[in-house]
Amino acid sequence: MFFNKGKSKSRKKFIFQDTTGKRWRKIWLALLILLMFFSSILSIIGFSLFNNPALPQVHLEKSSSIQPVNEPFKETKKEFQLPDRNQQQPYKILKEEIYGFYLVGDKVSEQSFKNNIDSLGVLVPNWYWLDSDKTLSVEDEEEIIDLAREHKVKIMPTFSLAKDTDEAVLNELLNTENTRTVLINSLFQKIRENQFTGINIDLKEISVDNTNSFTMFMTELYQKFHTSDLQVMITVSPENDAYDYSKLAATADRIIVKFFKQLHELKQPEPVAPIDWFQQKLEQLPIPSEKLIVSLSNEGYEWDMERKALVNCLMFHEVMEAANSSNLKAQWDSNSMNPYIRFTKNNVPHTIWFLDAATSYNQIKVALTHDVKGIAIDQLGYEDPGLWKYVSNTFTMESTSVNLENIENPIPVMTKGNGEIIRLSGISQEGKRKITLDSDGFISNEVYHKYPLLHYIEKYGGSPDKKIVLSFDDGPDPAFTPKILDILSKEQVRASFFIVGQKAALYPDILQRIHREGHEIGNHTFSHSDITEDSPKMLQAELNSTQRLIQQITGHSTTLYRPPYTIDLESDSTEELVPYLQSQEMGYTMVGAYIDPKDWNVTSSKDILNNTLDHLSDGHIVLLHDSGGDRSATVEALPEIIKALKDKGYTFVTSADLINKSRLEMMPKVEEEPFPYVFFYKIANTIYIWIVHICTVIFMLGIILGILRLLILFLFSLKHSKNHSLSKTSPGYQPYVSIVIPAYNEETVIEKTLQSILRSHYPYFEIIVVNDGSKDKTSEIVWKIARKSSRPLHQMLKPNEGKTAAINHGVLKARGEIIVMLDADTSITPDTISLLVNHFSEKKVAGVSGNVRIGNIRNLITLWQHVEYVTGFNLEKRAFHELNCITVVPGAIGAFRKSAIIKAGFFAGDTLAEDTDITLKLLRMGYRIHYEPEALGYTEAPETIRSFIKQRFRWCYGIFQCLWKHSGALFNPKQKGLGFIGLPYMWSQYAFQSLTPLIDIVFLIGLFGDTPRIVTYYILFFLVDLLVTFYAFRLEKLSTKPLLLLVLQRIVYRHLLTYAVWKALAFAAKGVLIGWNKLKRSGNVLLP
């Protein structure tokens, strides 16, 4: 029941009143000081997040003194002459006769194939091998097959020897008819099953002794394949005495000749494919031009010129990278028409002879004068990209140089090296060169002005030594990290811990122990963030915040870094590398882990051990976890892992050891900075720890007390239900009853309320309507009903002074021994008054609460209030009836003994919750308060959120006043039920209600973090809540359909109540008077 602001003298002094306003000013001043303090700390911390700590640059490359030698080789100019043919004729290579050698499982090769697929006619993948047991091994790729067919590219897989197959196996194959037949049939079957065009044979390992048997093998293969119109192709080198080229030509549809000197053919420093050598071989080979395919390569060879020894085989991009990194000059040899690079390495002269798009251009020009059928690219992905500009297009002399000038980077990312310590080098840039053509259309000179560069993913730390690193991610964790440290200490093993900043902030003592015991510490971001999803600023904040924490806690920085969800780095896109490159530019070195026992997904310690041992050959770093979930299995497996690895002869090292660095190099001492960020991080970290611990305690306490509350309500309400069913009525006890209804502007509801009272079965009662200055038609409606009523119905008119004054006025005028209080919008059932009055046969009973129900369930907000009334208010009253600590006899429907009211000094006007106040008074005076669940009263609930908040704000404010006013009864042994149950219950309810957002935040952290225990408790609370709510509805014999929205109610509705609580707290602190805000009545209350 709601009234306007009262004007009685009793309202001039109220609980929380502060007429001076000093309290509010003091609160604001304290809040302002706290705000300035926290703002200063947060501002400094925030600034530090985007001000990178100074980290030393860790150099992983082996130092070598390379100096360019720009002086060209001395040349004796030789004129190169083409055969007597038309040298200027336009040429066109048919797309169907352009072949590309594809490397299985090679991302670079795959990308080149995809980039140039429309220029290829035939894909030649190395999918078939001869194993050491003379069986056929196949490793085809469905994605590549589908892509080739989609673009109408033919497929002719290469058959060759597997790496572990020696020449003896090949010898037996070629010289054993049955073995040959079995293999040929297997190849035939596979090719036909997959509907490939044919097969390519590449058996460069054959010896001169097997020349005839190889020719026999090819003859039999050719005959078998041609029975089904399948093609046969052979790949050969031009200078191999083991091949009978003329006979082989009759056993193949195409012969691919590798017109460049291969690794095993080189004896001394020389050009890779001299143009005159190339032309000579073309003329000498007894292979018909209509079958001849010229295979081109763009690789190079590095020579030690002092020892005349081959040092390295380089792909085109590696030649470019080597030239750029040491500022070397590529020069052109006019005789061979091959480029080279001269330099000294540690004062020893070196030369790189290499091939590129310019050499391939000259070779193609020569080849086409010999009417060759087509060309082949030796290794897709490792060619000079300029080659594709003329491979399948007709060129004139004028356009060639323009097309070759710019060197693109179609594959901008490459991986090199071996190991799990990862760095990115170089920038991706296009190259620039100048091409000079002679009068015959040949490229006579080539000058590189800018080398094409790739992003390199460089890997370090790989070695054949039996070294192993134990690394632990996601900690520190108080449940598991100390146990792991104990085991490592016992076994005298050092490990690498990649810590999450959030955890380090909470458990600095564990982090200090990790460092103190000699282990490495690496950065694993602050919140275990996926850096590929983070913005550059977010990544900077993630790394810097964790770095500052490590510095503050240990006194050392760290250059070690492992991105969450990343244990290796493979990419074919520069965009994907951006966050990794950013972290490296901040001074970090990425540490991967190839040995992944997947302990995050395995619950058995035995499986973790076996997974570790099964992958030992993959790398040197083991990935384990000391947080992020239940790591009991990891802790259990760790001693066994250490023992097993020691038994296998492994030495335990750290990631720094793998790259021959010390811990101090990777974790240097913190240098003094111009601004003492570390000091402020210590303050912030201390505050953070306290906040998190307090929040966690509040959360756990809230959940535990919440569950305990629900169980107590269940047990005692069950007891009340049994006792109530056994209780006896007192038919002879029928005292005169006065029904008091305070009313203010109630024209929409008063008639329905009065009519429901007049239908009551109780024989002796009067109705007193105290009209508190209504300005609508309330008075006329009451008089109209009074005139027709056979029951005494009195209307007392008075000026508006507020609800408390109206109630007291009615009590004073009442003739009844029992006062039944009703709000003007409450409709009752015929038995309600009789059921309430029956309890007063006990002399100690001073008040009886009725069962308030929502009478206007029309929308979601009223439905939620209905659930709250049934499970909160009424279930509580059932339980507290047994404990004699019912804290409110509601004004909506309740009864009091008049003599008790008078003895208590009537209803006080110093709170907004006069019904709660009088109830607490009576309990403190030693009276009993009962609950009658069958005395039903249907009241009108607010139907909008705004009106709901207005009502609950008034309730909360009034109850806070009562709690403050009666704080002397808290834990008072004279009122055990009230002091130890009723009042603590009320305090805890409102305390935890005010902290609901905090509890939900902790839950969300647990939900999206690695604290499943929190989520478990939260779910347990909801399940208990659901069961008790279901029980309450069954107890009231009501439909349980509203419970379908219980979860939504608990999420949304609770926060509306929290807002009302906080608003009430603010007004209490302010100390201002709150009026009885009148809510507009809808008149929608319906009796069932």
Buried (B, 14 or more C-beta within 10 A) or exposed (E): BBBBBBBBEBBEEBBBBBEEEEBBEEBEEEEEEEEEEEEEBEEBBEEBBEBBBEBEEBEBEEEEEBEBBEEEEEEEEEEBEBEEEEBEEEEEBEBBBBBBBBBBEBBBBBBBBBBBBEBBBBBBBBBBBBEBEBEBEEEBBEEBBEBBEEEEBBBBBBBBBBEEBEEEBBBEBBBBEEBBEBBBEBBBEBBEEEEBBBBBBBBBBBEEEBBEBBBBBBBBBBEBBEEEEBBBBBBBBBBBEBBBBEBBBEBBBBBBBBBBBBEEEBEEBBBBBBBBBBBEBBEEBEBEEEBBBBBBBBBBBBBBBEEEEBBEEBBBBBBBBBBBBBEBBBBBBBBBBBBBBBBBBEEEBBBBBBBBBBBBBBBBBBBBBBEBBBBBBBBBBBBBBBBBBBBBEEBEEEEBBEBBBBBBBBBBBBBBBEBBBBBBBBEBBBBBBEBEBEEEBBBBBBBBEBBBBBBBBBBBBBEEEEBBBBBBBBBBBBBBBBBBBEBBBEBEBBBBBBBBBBBBBBBBEBBBBBBEEBBBBBBBBBBBBEBBEBEEEBBBBBBBBBBBBBBBBBEBBBBBBBBBEBBBBEBBEBEBBBBBBBBBEBBBBBBBBBBBBBBBEBEEBEBBBBBBBEBBEBBBBBBBBBBBBEBEBBBBBBBBBBEBBBEEEBEBBBBBBBBEBEBEBBBBEBEEEEEEBBEBBBBBBEEBBEEBEEBBEBBBBBBEBBBEBBEBBBEBBBBBEEEBEEEEEEEEEBBBBBBBBBBBBBBBBBBBBBEBBBEBEBEBBBBBBBBBBBEEBBBEBBEEBBEEBEBBBBBBEEEBBBBBBBBBBBBBBBEBBBBBBBBBBBBBBEBBBBBBBBBBBEEEBBBBBBBBBBBBBEEBBBBBBBBBBBBBBBBBBBBBBBBBBBBBBBBBBBBBBBEBBEBBEBBBBBBBBBBBBBBBBBBBEEBBBBBBBEBBBBBBBBBBEEBBBBBBBBBBBBBBBBBEBBEEBBEBEEBBBBBBBBBBBBBBBBBBBBBBEBBBEBBEBBEEBBBEEBBEBBEBBBEBBBEBBBBBBEBBEBEEEBBEBBEEBBEBBBBBBBBBBBBBBEBBBBBBBBBBBBBEBBBBBEEE
